[in-house]
Amino acid sequence: MPNWVLGAAGVATLLVLLEILPRIGVVDSRFLPPVSEMFLALGTLAQNASFWLALLHTLVTWASGLAITIILGVIIGILLGNIKWLRDFTASTIEFLRPVPSVALIPVAVLLFGPNMTATLFLVIYAAFWQVLIQVMAGVQDVDPVVADTARSYRFSQATRLRTVIWPTTLPYAMTGARLAASVALVLAVTGELLVSGEGIGGLLARARESGAVANMYGYIIVTGALGLLVNQLARGIESKTLFWHPSMRKESN
């Protein structure tokens, strides 16, 4: 049976359970209404311009944070991967900072930037940056030593070595890091809006929760889940198009 059929069957089963369980009293419908009510509420919300403006705000925050993350991660990752003493100098600092949850930095972000989009952007960049940085560093260090020695023997300039030796090896790692960072960035964009700025889909979700509009709250949750699915599929599509020449992509296509 194709994987997509199993996936669709799993989603259908979940939806059926979410519809039946509140109706037969297994769960309290005041706190978990039937899924049909969630989608009806979402349809009503989608008729308001404020919903689409909030969605646009979330997407702008996500895209801005992801773009900054990729640029910084690639540049710093290549530097640290290429320069051993710099990598050793920063290794302990990276290992100290990387496990710190972004949510724990919310008070710091609010103190530095205030409860606004900039604070949310800071959380997005901090959380997603490590995904790109670690992957790029691993890619640089995975360059074939024979190829690197050959480039040095032919006295390639640093720019030529970067373009013809380092980057082709690092690119698959960078794409993996960007794909992981895309999902993490979306999670932190919504979390930051929910807990810090009160804007975007996260802000609407928080207000629905506070006002007791449970069906609306679940409608916004469905939107965030759909966004996560779209982001993941978009990232995978860009990765496969960019790395069409890579053996791993050829294996997947076969």
Residue, then its C-alpha position, 0 to 999 in steps of 0.5 A: m500500500p502506498n505511503w500516502v494512502l496510509g498517511a491519509a488513512g491515519v489522518a481520517t482516523l484521527l478526524v473520526l475520533l475527534e468527531i466521535l469522542p466528544r459526542i459520546g461523552v468520552v471527553d468534555s465537548r466544552f474543552l474539546p468540541p467535535v472536529s466539525e465545529m472546529f472547521l465551521a469556526l475556521g470557515t467563519l474566521a476565514q471570512n474576516a480580513s483580520f484573520w488573513l492579516a494575522l496569517l500574513h504577519t506570522l508568515v512575514t515573521w517566519a520568513s524574515g527569521l528564516a532568511i536571517t538564520i540561513i545567511l548567518g548560519v552558512i557564513i559562520g558555519i563555513l568560517l568555523g568549519n574552515i578555521k580549526w583554531l576558531r572552531d576550537f575557540t568557540a566549541s565550548t560556547i556553542e555547546f553551552l548556548r545550543p541547548v538553551p531553550s528559546v522559550a527560556l529567553i522570552p524574558v530576555a527578549v522582552l527586556l531587550f526589545g519589548p513585547n513586539m515583533t522584534a522580540t519574536l524575531f530574536l527567538v526565531i533566529y536563536a532557535a533556528f540558527w543552530q540547525v543551520l550552523i551545525q549542519v554547515m560545519a559538518g559539511v565543511q569538515d566532510v570535504d574529501p581530504v584528497v580533493a582539498d589537498t589537490a586544490r591546494s597543490y594547484r594553488f586555487s585561491q580561497a574563493t575558488r576552493l570555496r566555490t568548487v570544493i567546499w560548497p558542493t560538499t556543504l550544500p546538501y548539509a546546508m539544505t538539511g539544516a535549512r529544512l530543519a530550521a524552517s520548521v523550528a522557525l515556524v514553531l517559535a514564530v507562533t510561540g513568540e506571538l502567543l506569549v510575547s507580541g500578541e500579534g499574528i496567528g499566535g496572538l489570535l489563538a491567545r485571545a480566543r483562549e482568554s475569551g473562552a472561544v474554544a472552537n476558534m482556538y482549535g481553528y487557529i491550532i488547525v491553521t498552525g498545523a497546516l502551516g507546518l505541513l506546508v512549510n515542510q513540503l515546501a522545504r523538501g521540494i526546494e531541497s529536491k530541486t536544488l540537489f537534483w544532482h546529488p545521489s541521495m535525491r536520485k535514490e529517492s526519485n528511483 
